[in-house]
């Protein structure tokens, strides 16, 4: 079963919201967007195991240009094209 909460070590990326109320089911796009934009290499494994490559690709292609920093957008656009990074869900 997939985890429904964001690990507590990622609380620092959600400084402006009530972290304890974040729910992976209900806030999925917001969580992914925030971690793609501000996360570090330590978050990659969790992202790859929690979100599908399609979810990341769709977010980057649909909203990334406006919701991610320029560097994050171009980095994740390239990564999202690499399906072998994501585990099969």
C-alpha positions as CSV (number, residue, x, y, z in Angstrom):
1,X,0.0,0.0,0.0
2,X,1.3,3.5,-0.9
3,X,2.1,5.9,1.8
4,X,-0.5,8.5,2.3
5,X,1.6,11.1,4.2
6,X,4.7,13.0,3.2
7,X,7.7,11.9,5.2
8,X,8.4,14.3,8.1
9,X,11.9,15.0,6.9
10,X,10.3,16.9,4.0
11,X,8.4,19.2,6.2
12,X,11.0,22.0,5.5
13,X,9.6,22.2,1.9
14,X,6.1,23.0,3.1
15,X,6.9,25.9,5.3
16,X,3.7,27.8,4.3
17,X,1.1,25.2,4.9
18,X,-0.1,23.0,7.8
19,X,2.2,20.0,7.1
20,X,0.2,17.7,9.3
21,X,-2.9,18.2,7.1
22,X,-1.1,17.4,3.8
23,X,-2.6,14.3,2.3
24,X,-1.0,12.5,-0.5
25,X,-4.3,11.6,-2.1
26,X,-5.9,15.0,-1.9
27,X,-2.8,17.2,-2.3
28,X,-0.9,15.1,-4.8
29,X,-0.2,17.7,-7.5
30,X,0.8,20.4,-4.9
31,X,3.1,18.0,-3.1
32,X,4.8,16.8,-6.3
33,X,5.1,20.4,-7.6
34,X,6.7,21.6,-4.3
35,X,9.2,18.7,-4.2
36,X,10.1,19.1,-7.9
37,X,10.8,22.8,-7.3
38,X,12.5,22.8,-3.9
39,X,13.5,19.2,-3.2
40,X,17.1,18.0,-3.3
41,X,18.7,14.7,-4.3
42,X,17.5,13.2,-1.0
43,X,13.9,13.5,-2.2
44,X,14.4,11.8,-5.6
45,X,14.0,8.3,-4.4
46,X,10.7,9.1,-2.6
47,X,9.4,11.0,-5.7
48,X,10.3,8.1,-8.0
49,X,8.6,5.6,-5.7
50,X,5.5,7.7,-4.9
51,X,4.6,9.3,-8.2
52,X,4.5,7.8,-11.7
53,X,6.5,9.2,-14.5
54,X,3.3,10.2,-16.2
55,X,2.3,12.3,-13.2
56,X,5.6,14.1,-13.2
57,X,5.6,14.5,-17.0
58,X,2.1,15.9,-17.0
59,X,2.8,18.3,-14.2
60,X,6.0,19.5,-15.9
61,X,4.4,19.8,-19.3
62,X,1.1,21.4,-18.2
63,X,2.2,23.7,-15.3
64,X,5.9,23.5,-15.0
65,X,6.9,26.5,-17.0
66,X,4.8,28.7,-14.7
67,X,5.0,26.9,-11.4
68,X,8.6,25.7,-11.3
69,X,11.8,27.7,-11.3
70,X,13.5,27.8,-14.7
71,X,16.3,25.5,-13.6
72,X,13.8,23.0,-12.0
73,X,11.6,23.1,-15.0
74,X,14.4,22.2,-17.5
75,X,15.9,19.6,-15.1
76,X,12.6,17.8,-14.5
77,X,11.5,18.1,-18.1
78,X,14.6,16.0,-19.0
79,X,14.2,13.6,-16.1
80,X,10.5,13.0,-16.8
81,X,11.4,11.7,-20.2
82,X,13.6,9.0,-18.7
83,X,11.0,6.3,-17.8
84,X,13.6,3.9,-16.5
85,X,14.1,6.1,-13.4
86,X,10.6,5.3,-12.2
87,X,9.7,2.0,-10.7
88,X,6.6,0.3,-12.0
89,X,3.6,1.1,-9.8
